[in-house]
Amino acid sequence: MQADAPSRGGMPLYTKILLGLVLGAGGGTAAKLIWGEHPRLLWTVETITYPVGQVFLRMLFMVIVPLVFTSVALGVASLGDVRRVGRIGGKTLLFFLATTAVAATIGLLLVNTIKPGASLDPAMRAALMQEYSTQADATMAAAQTTAFGINTFVNIVPRNPVQAAASGDMLGLIFFSLIFGIALTMIAESAAKPVVAVLEGIAQAVMVMINFAMKIAPMGVFGLLFSVTAKFGYHLLGSLLLYVLAVLLGLAIHQFAVIPFLARVLAGIRPLEFLRKAKELMITAVSLSSSNATLPTTIRTATEKFGVPRGIAGFVLPVGATMNMNGTALFEGMTVLFLAQVFGVHLDLLTQVIVVVMAVITAVGVAGVPSGSIPLLVMVLGMVGIPGEGIALILGVDRILDMCRTVPNVTGDLLTSLVITRSEGLPFAVPDPFPVGAAAVAATPGPAGEAV
């Protein structure tokens, strides 16, 4: 079943999701304005809307581990030659870094031009610091447990892949899946075929499970958005409005100008066509605020809407959900300079370049979950002499910004799969959603391994 096919009532799924998003956000906002902190509103959020949203999210997160493992392993196996895997992997990582650096640079240019930090009232700064001090302390404690160094790269190799999967260590899981897929191409075809057949069966079952989850997506999205907006302190928006608008402008420029432009130049896809086919993906990303939770929709969009070969999609997109964070890098760069302006810390050009580099590096290490960038952002603040406690100033509005920055994160992954497909000289073709016994996936080294 294709996700955008009309339901029995004739309404496509993405329209229902958008409707759930609008009704949830609008309903929560109205409830907040009318009832404020009324106990009945809080009860409704805690016992009805929040649990409904969490059930939907958990159903999606439930399939992430088998989806990533089967997608990466089968994707690598379908690419066949190990040298080809290395070539595609190298191009993928370079493109990730390049687009992430572009996004961070856009953010810094905007924040230097608009200067949102200069407009924040010192009294409001003190009030925000006090209101979110507890949450800021927890974030700083989390940041202290994360350190970049040689061990960051060592830890990519998991001691126990099952433990890595259970603990949500996506880089470790991807590394194991990558090595497992390569191993399948290097053993006899008679031994590889049964294993690939099992993986194909698991992958098809996972896709059916994802369809189960997507059936309740409109209700889940409504619950998530209602819960957030009903609890959100909108009085913060007035004080931080210029900062929020600056970040949203940066994200919009990257999402609706840079990414479609690159799709046209590097993948040969017209900007409006790219945005039209990616609309379900964008709506889902806004709703879930998580690259990992959006991964099933990203893979389906790439393969069923754009015709990206499953080998490329299975390799590029799970890696992108963990490592490619265009919107996050833009957000981090803008937030560092915003807080520097608030605290009167002057950052010269060289320091701002360092901020761009660190935004790119930390974006690669961000967990693809809601607000996953905040602990790493505290690290960057400390590196350039800005009080880490300043993170309290933006915690109140981070949920809204997190929803929005997830969109360029996942469409950047989609763009990468398109660019890599074209760079490999492969055709875009819309395949059967559930191919059975695909000979290319069962490839061993040789000509069969080149079929994707």
C-alpha positions as CSV (number, residue, x, y, z in Angstrom):
1,M,0.0,0.0,0.0
2,Q,1.5,3.3,-1.0
3,A,1.3,5.9,1.8
4,D,-0.1,8.7,-0.3
5,A,-2.8,6.6,-1.9
6,P,-6.3,7.9,-1.2
7,S,-8.1,6.2,1.6
8,R,-11.6,4.8,1.4
9,G,-12.8,8.4,2.1
10,G,-10.7,9.7,-0.8
11,M,-8.3,11.7,1.4
12,P,-4.5,11.0,1.0
13,L,-2.6,10.1,4.2
14,Y,-0.4,13.2,4.1
15,T,-3.5,15.4,4.0
16,K,-4.9,13.6,7.1
17,I,-1.5,14.1,8.8
18,L,-1.5,17.8,7.9
19,L,-5.0,18.1,9.3
20,G,-4.0,16.4,12.5
21,L,-1.0,18.8,12.8
22,V,-3.1,21.9,12.2
23,L,-6.0,20.8,14.5
24,G,-3.5,19.7,17.2
25,A,-1.5,22.9,17.1
26,G,-4.6,25.1,16.8
27,G,-6.5,23.2,19.5
28,G,-3.7,23.2,22.0
29,T,-3.0,26.9,21.4
30,A,-6.7,27.8,21.9
31,A,-6.9,25.6,25.0
32,K,-3.8,27.3,26.5
33,L,-5.3,30.8,25.8
34,I,-8.7,29.9,27.2
35,W,-7.9,27.7,30.2
36,G,-4.2,28.5,30.9
37,E,-2.9,26.1,33.6
38,H,-6.4,24.7,34.5
39,P,-6.1,21.2,36.1
40,R,-8.6,19.7,33.6
41,L,-6.4,20.9,30.7
42,L,-3.4,19.4,32.3
43,W,-5.3,16.2,33.0
44,T,-6.4,16.0,29.3
45,V,-2.8,16.4,28.1
46,E,-1.3,13.9,30.6
47,T,-4.0,11.2,30.2
48,I,-5.3,11.5,26.7
49,T,-3.4,13.5,24.1
50,Y,0.2,12.8,25.3
51,P,-0.2,9.0,25.6
52,V,-1.9,8.9,22.1
53,G,1.1,10.7,20.6
54,Q,3.6,8.6,22.5
55,V,2.0,5.3,21.3
56,F,2.4,6.5,17.7
57,L,6.0,7.6,18.3
58,R,6.8,4.3,20.0
59,M,5.3,2.3,17.1
60,L,7.7,4.1,14.8
61,F,10.8,3.9,17.0
62,M,9.9,0.2,17.5
63,V,10.8,-0.6,13.9
64,I,13.9,1.6,13.6
65,V,16.5,-1.0,14.6
66,P,15.3,-3.8,12.2
67,L,14.7,-1.2,9.5
68,V,18.2,0.3,9.8
69,F,19.8,-3.2,10.0
70,T,18.0,-4.7,7.0
71,S,18.2,-1.5,4.9
72,V,21.9,-1.0,5.4
73,A,22.8,-4.7,5.1
74,L,20.7,-5.2,2.0
75,G,21.7,-1.9,0.5
76,V,25.4,-2.7,0.8
77,A,24.9,-6.2,-0.4
78,S,23.1,-4.9,-3.5
79,L,26.0,-2.6,-4.3
80,G,28.2,-5.6,-4.5
81,D,31.8,-4.6,-5.0
82,V,33.4,-3.4,-1.8
83,R,35.2,-0.7,-3.8
84,R,31.9,0.6,-5.0
85,V,30.6,0.7,-1.4
86,G,33.6,2.8,-0.4
87,R,33.2,5.1,-3.3
88,I,29.5,5.7,-2.6
89,G,30.2,6.0,1.1
90,G,32.9,8.6,0.5
91,K,30.7,10.7,-1.8
92,T,27.8,10.5,0.7
93,L,29.9,11.7,3.7
94,L,31.4,14.6,1.6
95,F,28.0,15.7,0.5
96,F,26.7,15.5,4.0
97,L,29.5,17.7,5.3
98,A,29.2,20.2,2.4
99,T,25.5,20.8,2.7
100,T,25.8,21.0,6.5
101,A,28.5,23.6,6.2
102,V,26.4,25.6,3.8
103,A,23.5,25.6,6.2
104,A,25.6,26.7,9.2
105,T,27.1,29.5,7.1
106,I,23.6,30.7,6.2
107,G,22.7,30.8,9.8
108,L,25.7,32.8,10.8
109,L,25.2,35.4,8.0
110,L,21.6,35.9,9.1
111,V,22.3,36.2,12.8
112,N,25.1,38.8,12.1
113,T,22.7,40.8,10.0
114,I,19.6,40.6,12.2
115,K,21.3,40.7,15.6
116,P,18.4,39.2,17.5
117,G,20.4,39.0,20.8
118,A,20.8,42.7,21.0
119,S,17.1,43.2,21.4
120,L,16.5,40.9,24.4
121,D,15.6,42.8,27.6
122,P,18.1,42.1,30.5
123,A,15.1,41.6,32.9
124,M,13.6,39.0,30.6
125,R,17.0,37.3,30.3
126,A,17.1,37.0,34.1
127,A,13.5,35.7,34.2
128,L,14.2,33.1,31.6
129,M,17.4,32.0,33.3
130,Q,15.5,31.5,36.5
131,E,12.5,29.7,34.9
132,Y,14.5,27.2,33.0
133,S,17.5,26.9,35.3
134,T,16.7,23.3,36.4
135,Q,16.3,22.1,32.8
136,A,19.5,23.9,31.8
137,D,21.4,22.2,34.7
138,A,20.2,18.8,33.4
139,T,21.3,19.7,29.9
140,M,24.8,20.8,31.1
141,A,25.2,17.6,33.0
142,A,24.3,15.6,29.9
143,A,26.8,17.7,27.9
144,Q,29.6,16.8,30.4
145,T,29.2,13.1,29.6
146,T,29.8,13.8,25.9
147,A,33.4,14.5,24.8
148,F,34.8,14.6,21.3
149,G,38.2,13.0,20.7
150,I,39.7,9.8,19.4
151,N,37.3,7.7,21.5
152,T,34.4,9.2,19.5
153,F,35.7,7.3,16.5
154,V,36.7,4.2,18.4
155,N,33.2,4.0,19.9
156,I,31.6,3.8,16.4
157,V,32.8,0.2,16.5
158,P,30.4,-1.5,19.0
159,R,31.6,-4.2,21.4
160,N,28.2,-5.8,21.2
161,P,25.9,-5.0,18.3
162,V,22.8,-6.2,20.2
163,Q,23.6,-3.8,23.0
164,A,24.2,-1.0,20.6
165,A,20.8,-1.6,19.1
166,A,19.1,-1.8,22.5
167,S,20.7,1.4,23.7
168,G,19.9,3.4,20.6
169,D,23.6,3.6,19.5
170,M,22.7,4.2,15.8
171,L,26.3,4.7,14.6
172,G,27.3,1.4,16.2
173,L,24.3,-0.3,14.6
174,I,25.0,1.2,11.2
175,F,28.7,0.2,11.4
176,F,27.8,-3.4,12.2
177,S,25.2,-3.5,9.5
178,L,27.7,-2.1,7.0
179,I,30.3,-4.7,7.8
180,F,27.6,-7.5,7.7
181,G,26.5,-6.3,4.3
182,I,30.0,-6.3,3.0
183,A,30.6,-9.8,4.4
184,L,27.5,-11.0,2.5
185,T,29.1,-9.9,-0.8
186,M,32.3,-11.8,0.0
187,I,30.9,-15.3,0.8
188,A,29.7,-17.9,-1.7
189,E,26.3,-17.1,-3.3
190,S,24.9,-20.4,-2.1
191,A,25.6,-19.3,1.5
192,A,24.6,-15.6,1.0
193,K,21.2,-16.3,-0.7
194,P,19.3,-17.8,2.4
195,V,20.6,-15.0,4.6
196,V,19.5,-12.3,2.1
197,A,16.1,-14.0,1.7
198,V,15.6,-13.8,5.5
199,L,16.6,-10.1,5.5
200,E,14.2,-9.4,2.7
201,G,11.4,-11.1,4.6
202,I,12.2,-9.0,7.7
203,A,12.3,-5.9,5.6
204,Q,8.9,-6.5,4.1
205,A,7.4,-7.3,7.5
206,V,8.9,-4.1,8.8
207,M,7.3,-2.1,6.0
208,V,3.9,-3.7,6.8
209,M,4.4,-2.7,10.5
210,I,5.2,0.9,9.4
211,N,1.9,0.9,7.5
212,F,0.2,-0.1,10.7
213,A,1.7,2.8,12.5
214,M,0.9,5.3,9.7
215,K,-2.8,4.3,9.9
216,I,-2.9,6.1,13.3
217,A,-0.5,8.9,12.3
218,P,-3.2,11.6,12.1
219,M,-4.4,10.9,15.7
220,G,-0.8,10.5,16.9
221,V,0.3,13.8,15.3
222,F,-2.8,15.5,16.8
223,G,-1.9,14.2,20.2
224,L,1.8,15.3,19.9
225,L,1.0,18.8,18.7
226,F,-1.9,19.4,21.1
227,S,0.3,18.3,24.1
228,V,3.2,20.6,23.1
229,T,1.1,23.7,22.3
230,A,-1.2,23.3,25.4
231,K,1.8,23.3,27.7
232,F,4.0,25.8,25.8
233,G,4.6,29.2,27.4
234,Y,3.7,31.4,24.5
235,H,4.7,34.5,26.5
236,L,8.2,33.5,25.7
237,L,7.6,34.1,22.0
238,G,7.2,37.8,22.5
239,S,10.6,38.1,24.1
240,L,12.4,35.7,21.8
241,L,10.4,36.5,18.7
242,L,13.2,38.0,16.7
243,Y,15.5,35.0,17.5
244,V,12.7,32.6,16.5
245,L,12.0,34.4,13.3
246,A,15.7,34.6,12.4
247,V,16.1,30.8,12.8
248,L,12.9,30.1,10.9
249,L,14.1,32.4,8.1
250,G,17.4,30.6,7.9
251,L,15.7,27.2,7.9
252,A,13.3,28.3,5.2
253,I,16.1,29.6,2.9
254,H,17.9,26.3,3.2
255,Q,14.8,24.2,2.8
256,F,13.0,26.1,0.0
257,A,16.0,27.6,-1.9
258,V,19.3,25.8,-1.3
259,I,18.0,22.2,-1.2
260,P,15.7,22.5,-4.3
261,F,18.5,24.4,-6.2
262,L,20.9,21.5,-5.5
263,A,18.2,19.0,-6.5
264,R,17.9,20.8,-9.9
265,V,21.6,21.2,-10.5
266,L,23.0,17.9,-9.1
267,A,20.1,15.5,-9.5
268,G,18.2,17.0,-12.5
269,I,14.9,17.3,-10.6
270,R,12.9,20.5,-10.9
271,P,12.6,22.4,-7.6
272,L,8.7,22.4,-7.5
273,E,8.7,18.7,-8.4
274,F,11.1,18.0,-5.6
275,L,9.0,19.9,-3.0
276,R,5.7,18.5,-4.3
277,K,6.9,14.9,-4.0
278,A,8.5,15.5,-0.6
279,K,5.5,17.2,1.0
280,E,4.4,14.1,3.0
281,L,8.0,13.7,4.2
282,M,8.1,17.4,5.3
283,I,4.8,17.2,7.1
284,T,5.8,14.0,8.9
285,A,9.2,15.6,9.9
286,V,7.5,18.6,11.4
287,S,5.1,16.4,13.3
288,L,7.7,14.0,14.8
289,S,10.7,16.3,15.3
290,S,12.9,13.2,14.8
291,S,15.0,12.1,11.9
292,N,15.0,8.5,13.2
293,A,11.2,8.4,13.6
294,T,10.8,9.9,10.1
295,L,13.2,7.4,8.5
296,P,10.5,5.0,7.3
297,T,8.8,7.9,5.5
298,T,12.1,9.1,4.1
299,I,12.9,5.7,2.6
300,R,9.4,5.3,1.2
301,T,9.5,8.8,-0.3
302,A,12.9,8.2,-1.9
303,T,12.0,4.8,-3.4
304,E,8.3,5.2,-4.3
305,K,8.1,8.9,-5.1
306,F,11.5,9.5,-6.7
307,G,12.5,6.0,-7.8
308,V,15.8,5.9,-5.9
309,P,17.3,2.4,-6.2
310,R,16.7,0.5,-3.0
311,G,20.4,-0.2,-2.6
312,I,21.2,3.5,-2.6
313,A,18.3,4.4,-0.3
314,G,19.1,1.6,2.1
315,F,22.7,2.7,2.4
316,V,22.4,6.5,2.3
317,L,19.2,7.3,4.2
318,P,19.8,5.4,7.5
319,V,23.3,6.9,7.7
320,G,21.8,10.4,6.9
321,A,19.3,10.1,9.7
322,T,22.2,9.8,12.1
323,M,24.9,12.0,10.5
324,N,23.3,14.5,8.2
325,M,21.8,17.4,10.1
326,N,21.6,20.5,7.9
327,G,18.9,22.2,10.0
328,T,20.6,21.3,13.3
329,A,23.9,22.9,12.2
330,L,22.1,26.1,11.1
331,F,20.2,26.2,14.4
332,E,23.4,25.6,16.5
333,G,25.4,28.3,14.7
334,M,22.6,30.9,15.0
335,T,22.0,30.0,18.7
336,V,25.7,30.4,19.6
337,L,25.9,33.9,18.1
338,F,22.5,34.9,19.5
339,L,23.6,34.0,23.0
340,A,27.0,35.7,22.4
341,Q,25.0,38.9,21.6
342,V,22.8,38.5,24.7
343,F,25.8,38.1,27.0
344,G,27.9,40.7,25.2
345,V,30.6,38.2,24.2
346,H,32.4,39.4,21.0
347,L,33.2,36.7,18.5
348,D,35.7,37.6,15.8
349,L,35.6,36.2,12.3
350,L,38.0,33.4,13.1
351,T,36.0,32.4,16.2
352,Q,32.8,32.4,14.0
353,V,34.6,30.1,11.5
354,I,35.3,27.8,14.5
355,V,31.6,27.9,15.4
356,V,30.7,26.8,11.8
357,V,33.2,23.9,12.0
358,M,32.0,22.9,15.4
359,A,28.3,23.1,14.3
360,V,29.1,20.8,11.4
361,I,31.0,18.3,13.6
362,T,28.5,18.2,16.5
363,A,25.6,18.0,14.0
364,V,27.1,14.7,12.8
365,G,27.1,13.4,16.4
366,V,23.6,14.6,17.2
367,A,21.1,11.9,18.1
368,G,18.2,11.8,15.6
369,V,15.6,12.4,18.4
370,P,13.7,15.5,19.6
371,S,16.1,18.1,21.1
372,G,19.0,15.8,20.6
373,S,21.3,18.8,19.7
374,I,21.0,20.7,23.0
375,P,23.7,18.9,25.0
376,L,26.2,19.2,22.2
377,L,25.2,22.9,21.8
378,V,26.3,23.5,25.4
379,M,29.7,22.1,24.5
380,V,30.1,24.6,21.6
381,L,29.0,27.5,23.9
382,G,31.8,26.5,26.4
383,M,34.4,26.4,23.7
384,V,33.8,30.0,22.7
385,G,33.5,31.5,26.2
386,I,29.7,31.8,26.5
387,P,28.1,30.6,29.8
388,G,26.5,27.2,29.3
389,E,23.7,28.3,31.6
390,G,22.6,30.6,28.7
391,I,21.0,27.6,27.1
392,A,18.1,28.2,29.5
393,L,17.1,31.2,27.3
394,I,16.1,29.1,24.4
395,L,14.7,26.0,26.0
396,G,11.2,27.4,26.0
397,V,11.1,27.8,22.3
398,D,13.3,24.9,21.3
399,R,10.4,22.5,20.7
400,I,9.0,24.7,17.9
401,L,12.4,25.2,16.4
402,D,13.1,21.4,16.7
403,M,10.0,20.7,14.7
404,C,11.1,23.0,12.0
405,R,14.8,22.1,11.8
406,T,14.0,18.4,11.4
407,V,12.5,19.2,7.9
408,P,15.8,20.2,6.2
409,N,17.5,17.4,8.1
410,V,15.4,14.7,6.4
411,T,15.0,16.4,3.0
412,G,18.8,16.8,3.0
413,D,19.0,13.1,3.4
414,L,16.6,12.7,0.5
415,L,18.6,15.1,-1.6
416,T,21.7,13.1,-1.0
417,S,20.2,9.9,-2.1
418,L,19.1,11.6,-5.4
419,V,22.5,13.1,-6.0
420,I,24.3,9.8,-5.3
421,T,22.0,7.9,-7.6
422,R,22.7,10.3,-10.5
423,S,26.4,10.4,-9.7
424,E,26.5,6.6,-10.1
425,G,24.8,6.8,-13.5
426,L,21.7,4.9,-12.2
427,P,18.2,5.5,-13.5
428,F,15.3,6.8,-11.4
429,A,12.6,4.2,-11.6
430,V,9.6,3.6,-9.3
431,P,9.7,-0.1,-8.3
432,D,7.2,-2.4,-6.7
433,P,6.8,-1.4,-3.1
434,F,7.5,-4.9,-1.9
435,P,9.9,-6.6,-4.3
436,V,10.2,-10.4,-3.7
437,G,13.4,-12.3,-4.4
438,A,15.3,-9.3,-5.9
439,A,18.3,-10.9,-7.6
440,A,20.4,-7.8,-7.2
441,V,20.1,-7.9,-3.4
442,A,21.4,-11.4,-3.3
443,A,24.5,-10.3,-5.2
444,T,28.0,-11.6,-4.7
445,P,31.1,-10.0,-6.2
446,G,30.8,-9.8,-10.0
447,P,28.3,-8.5,-12.6
448,A,25.2,-9.4,-10.5
449,G,26.5,-7.2,-7.7
450,E,26.3,-4.2,-10.0
451,A,22.6,-4.4,-10.5
452,V,20.7,-2.2,-8.1
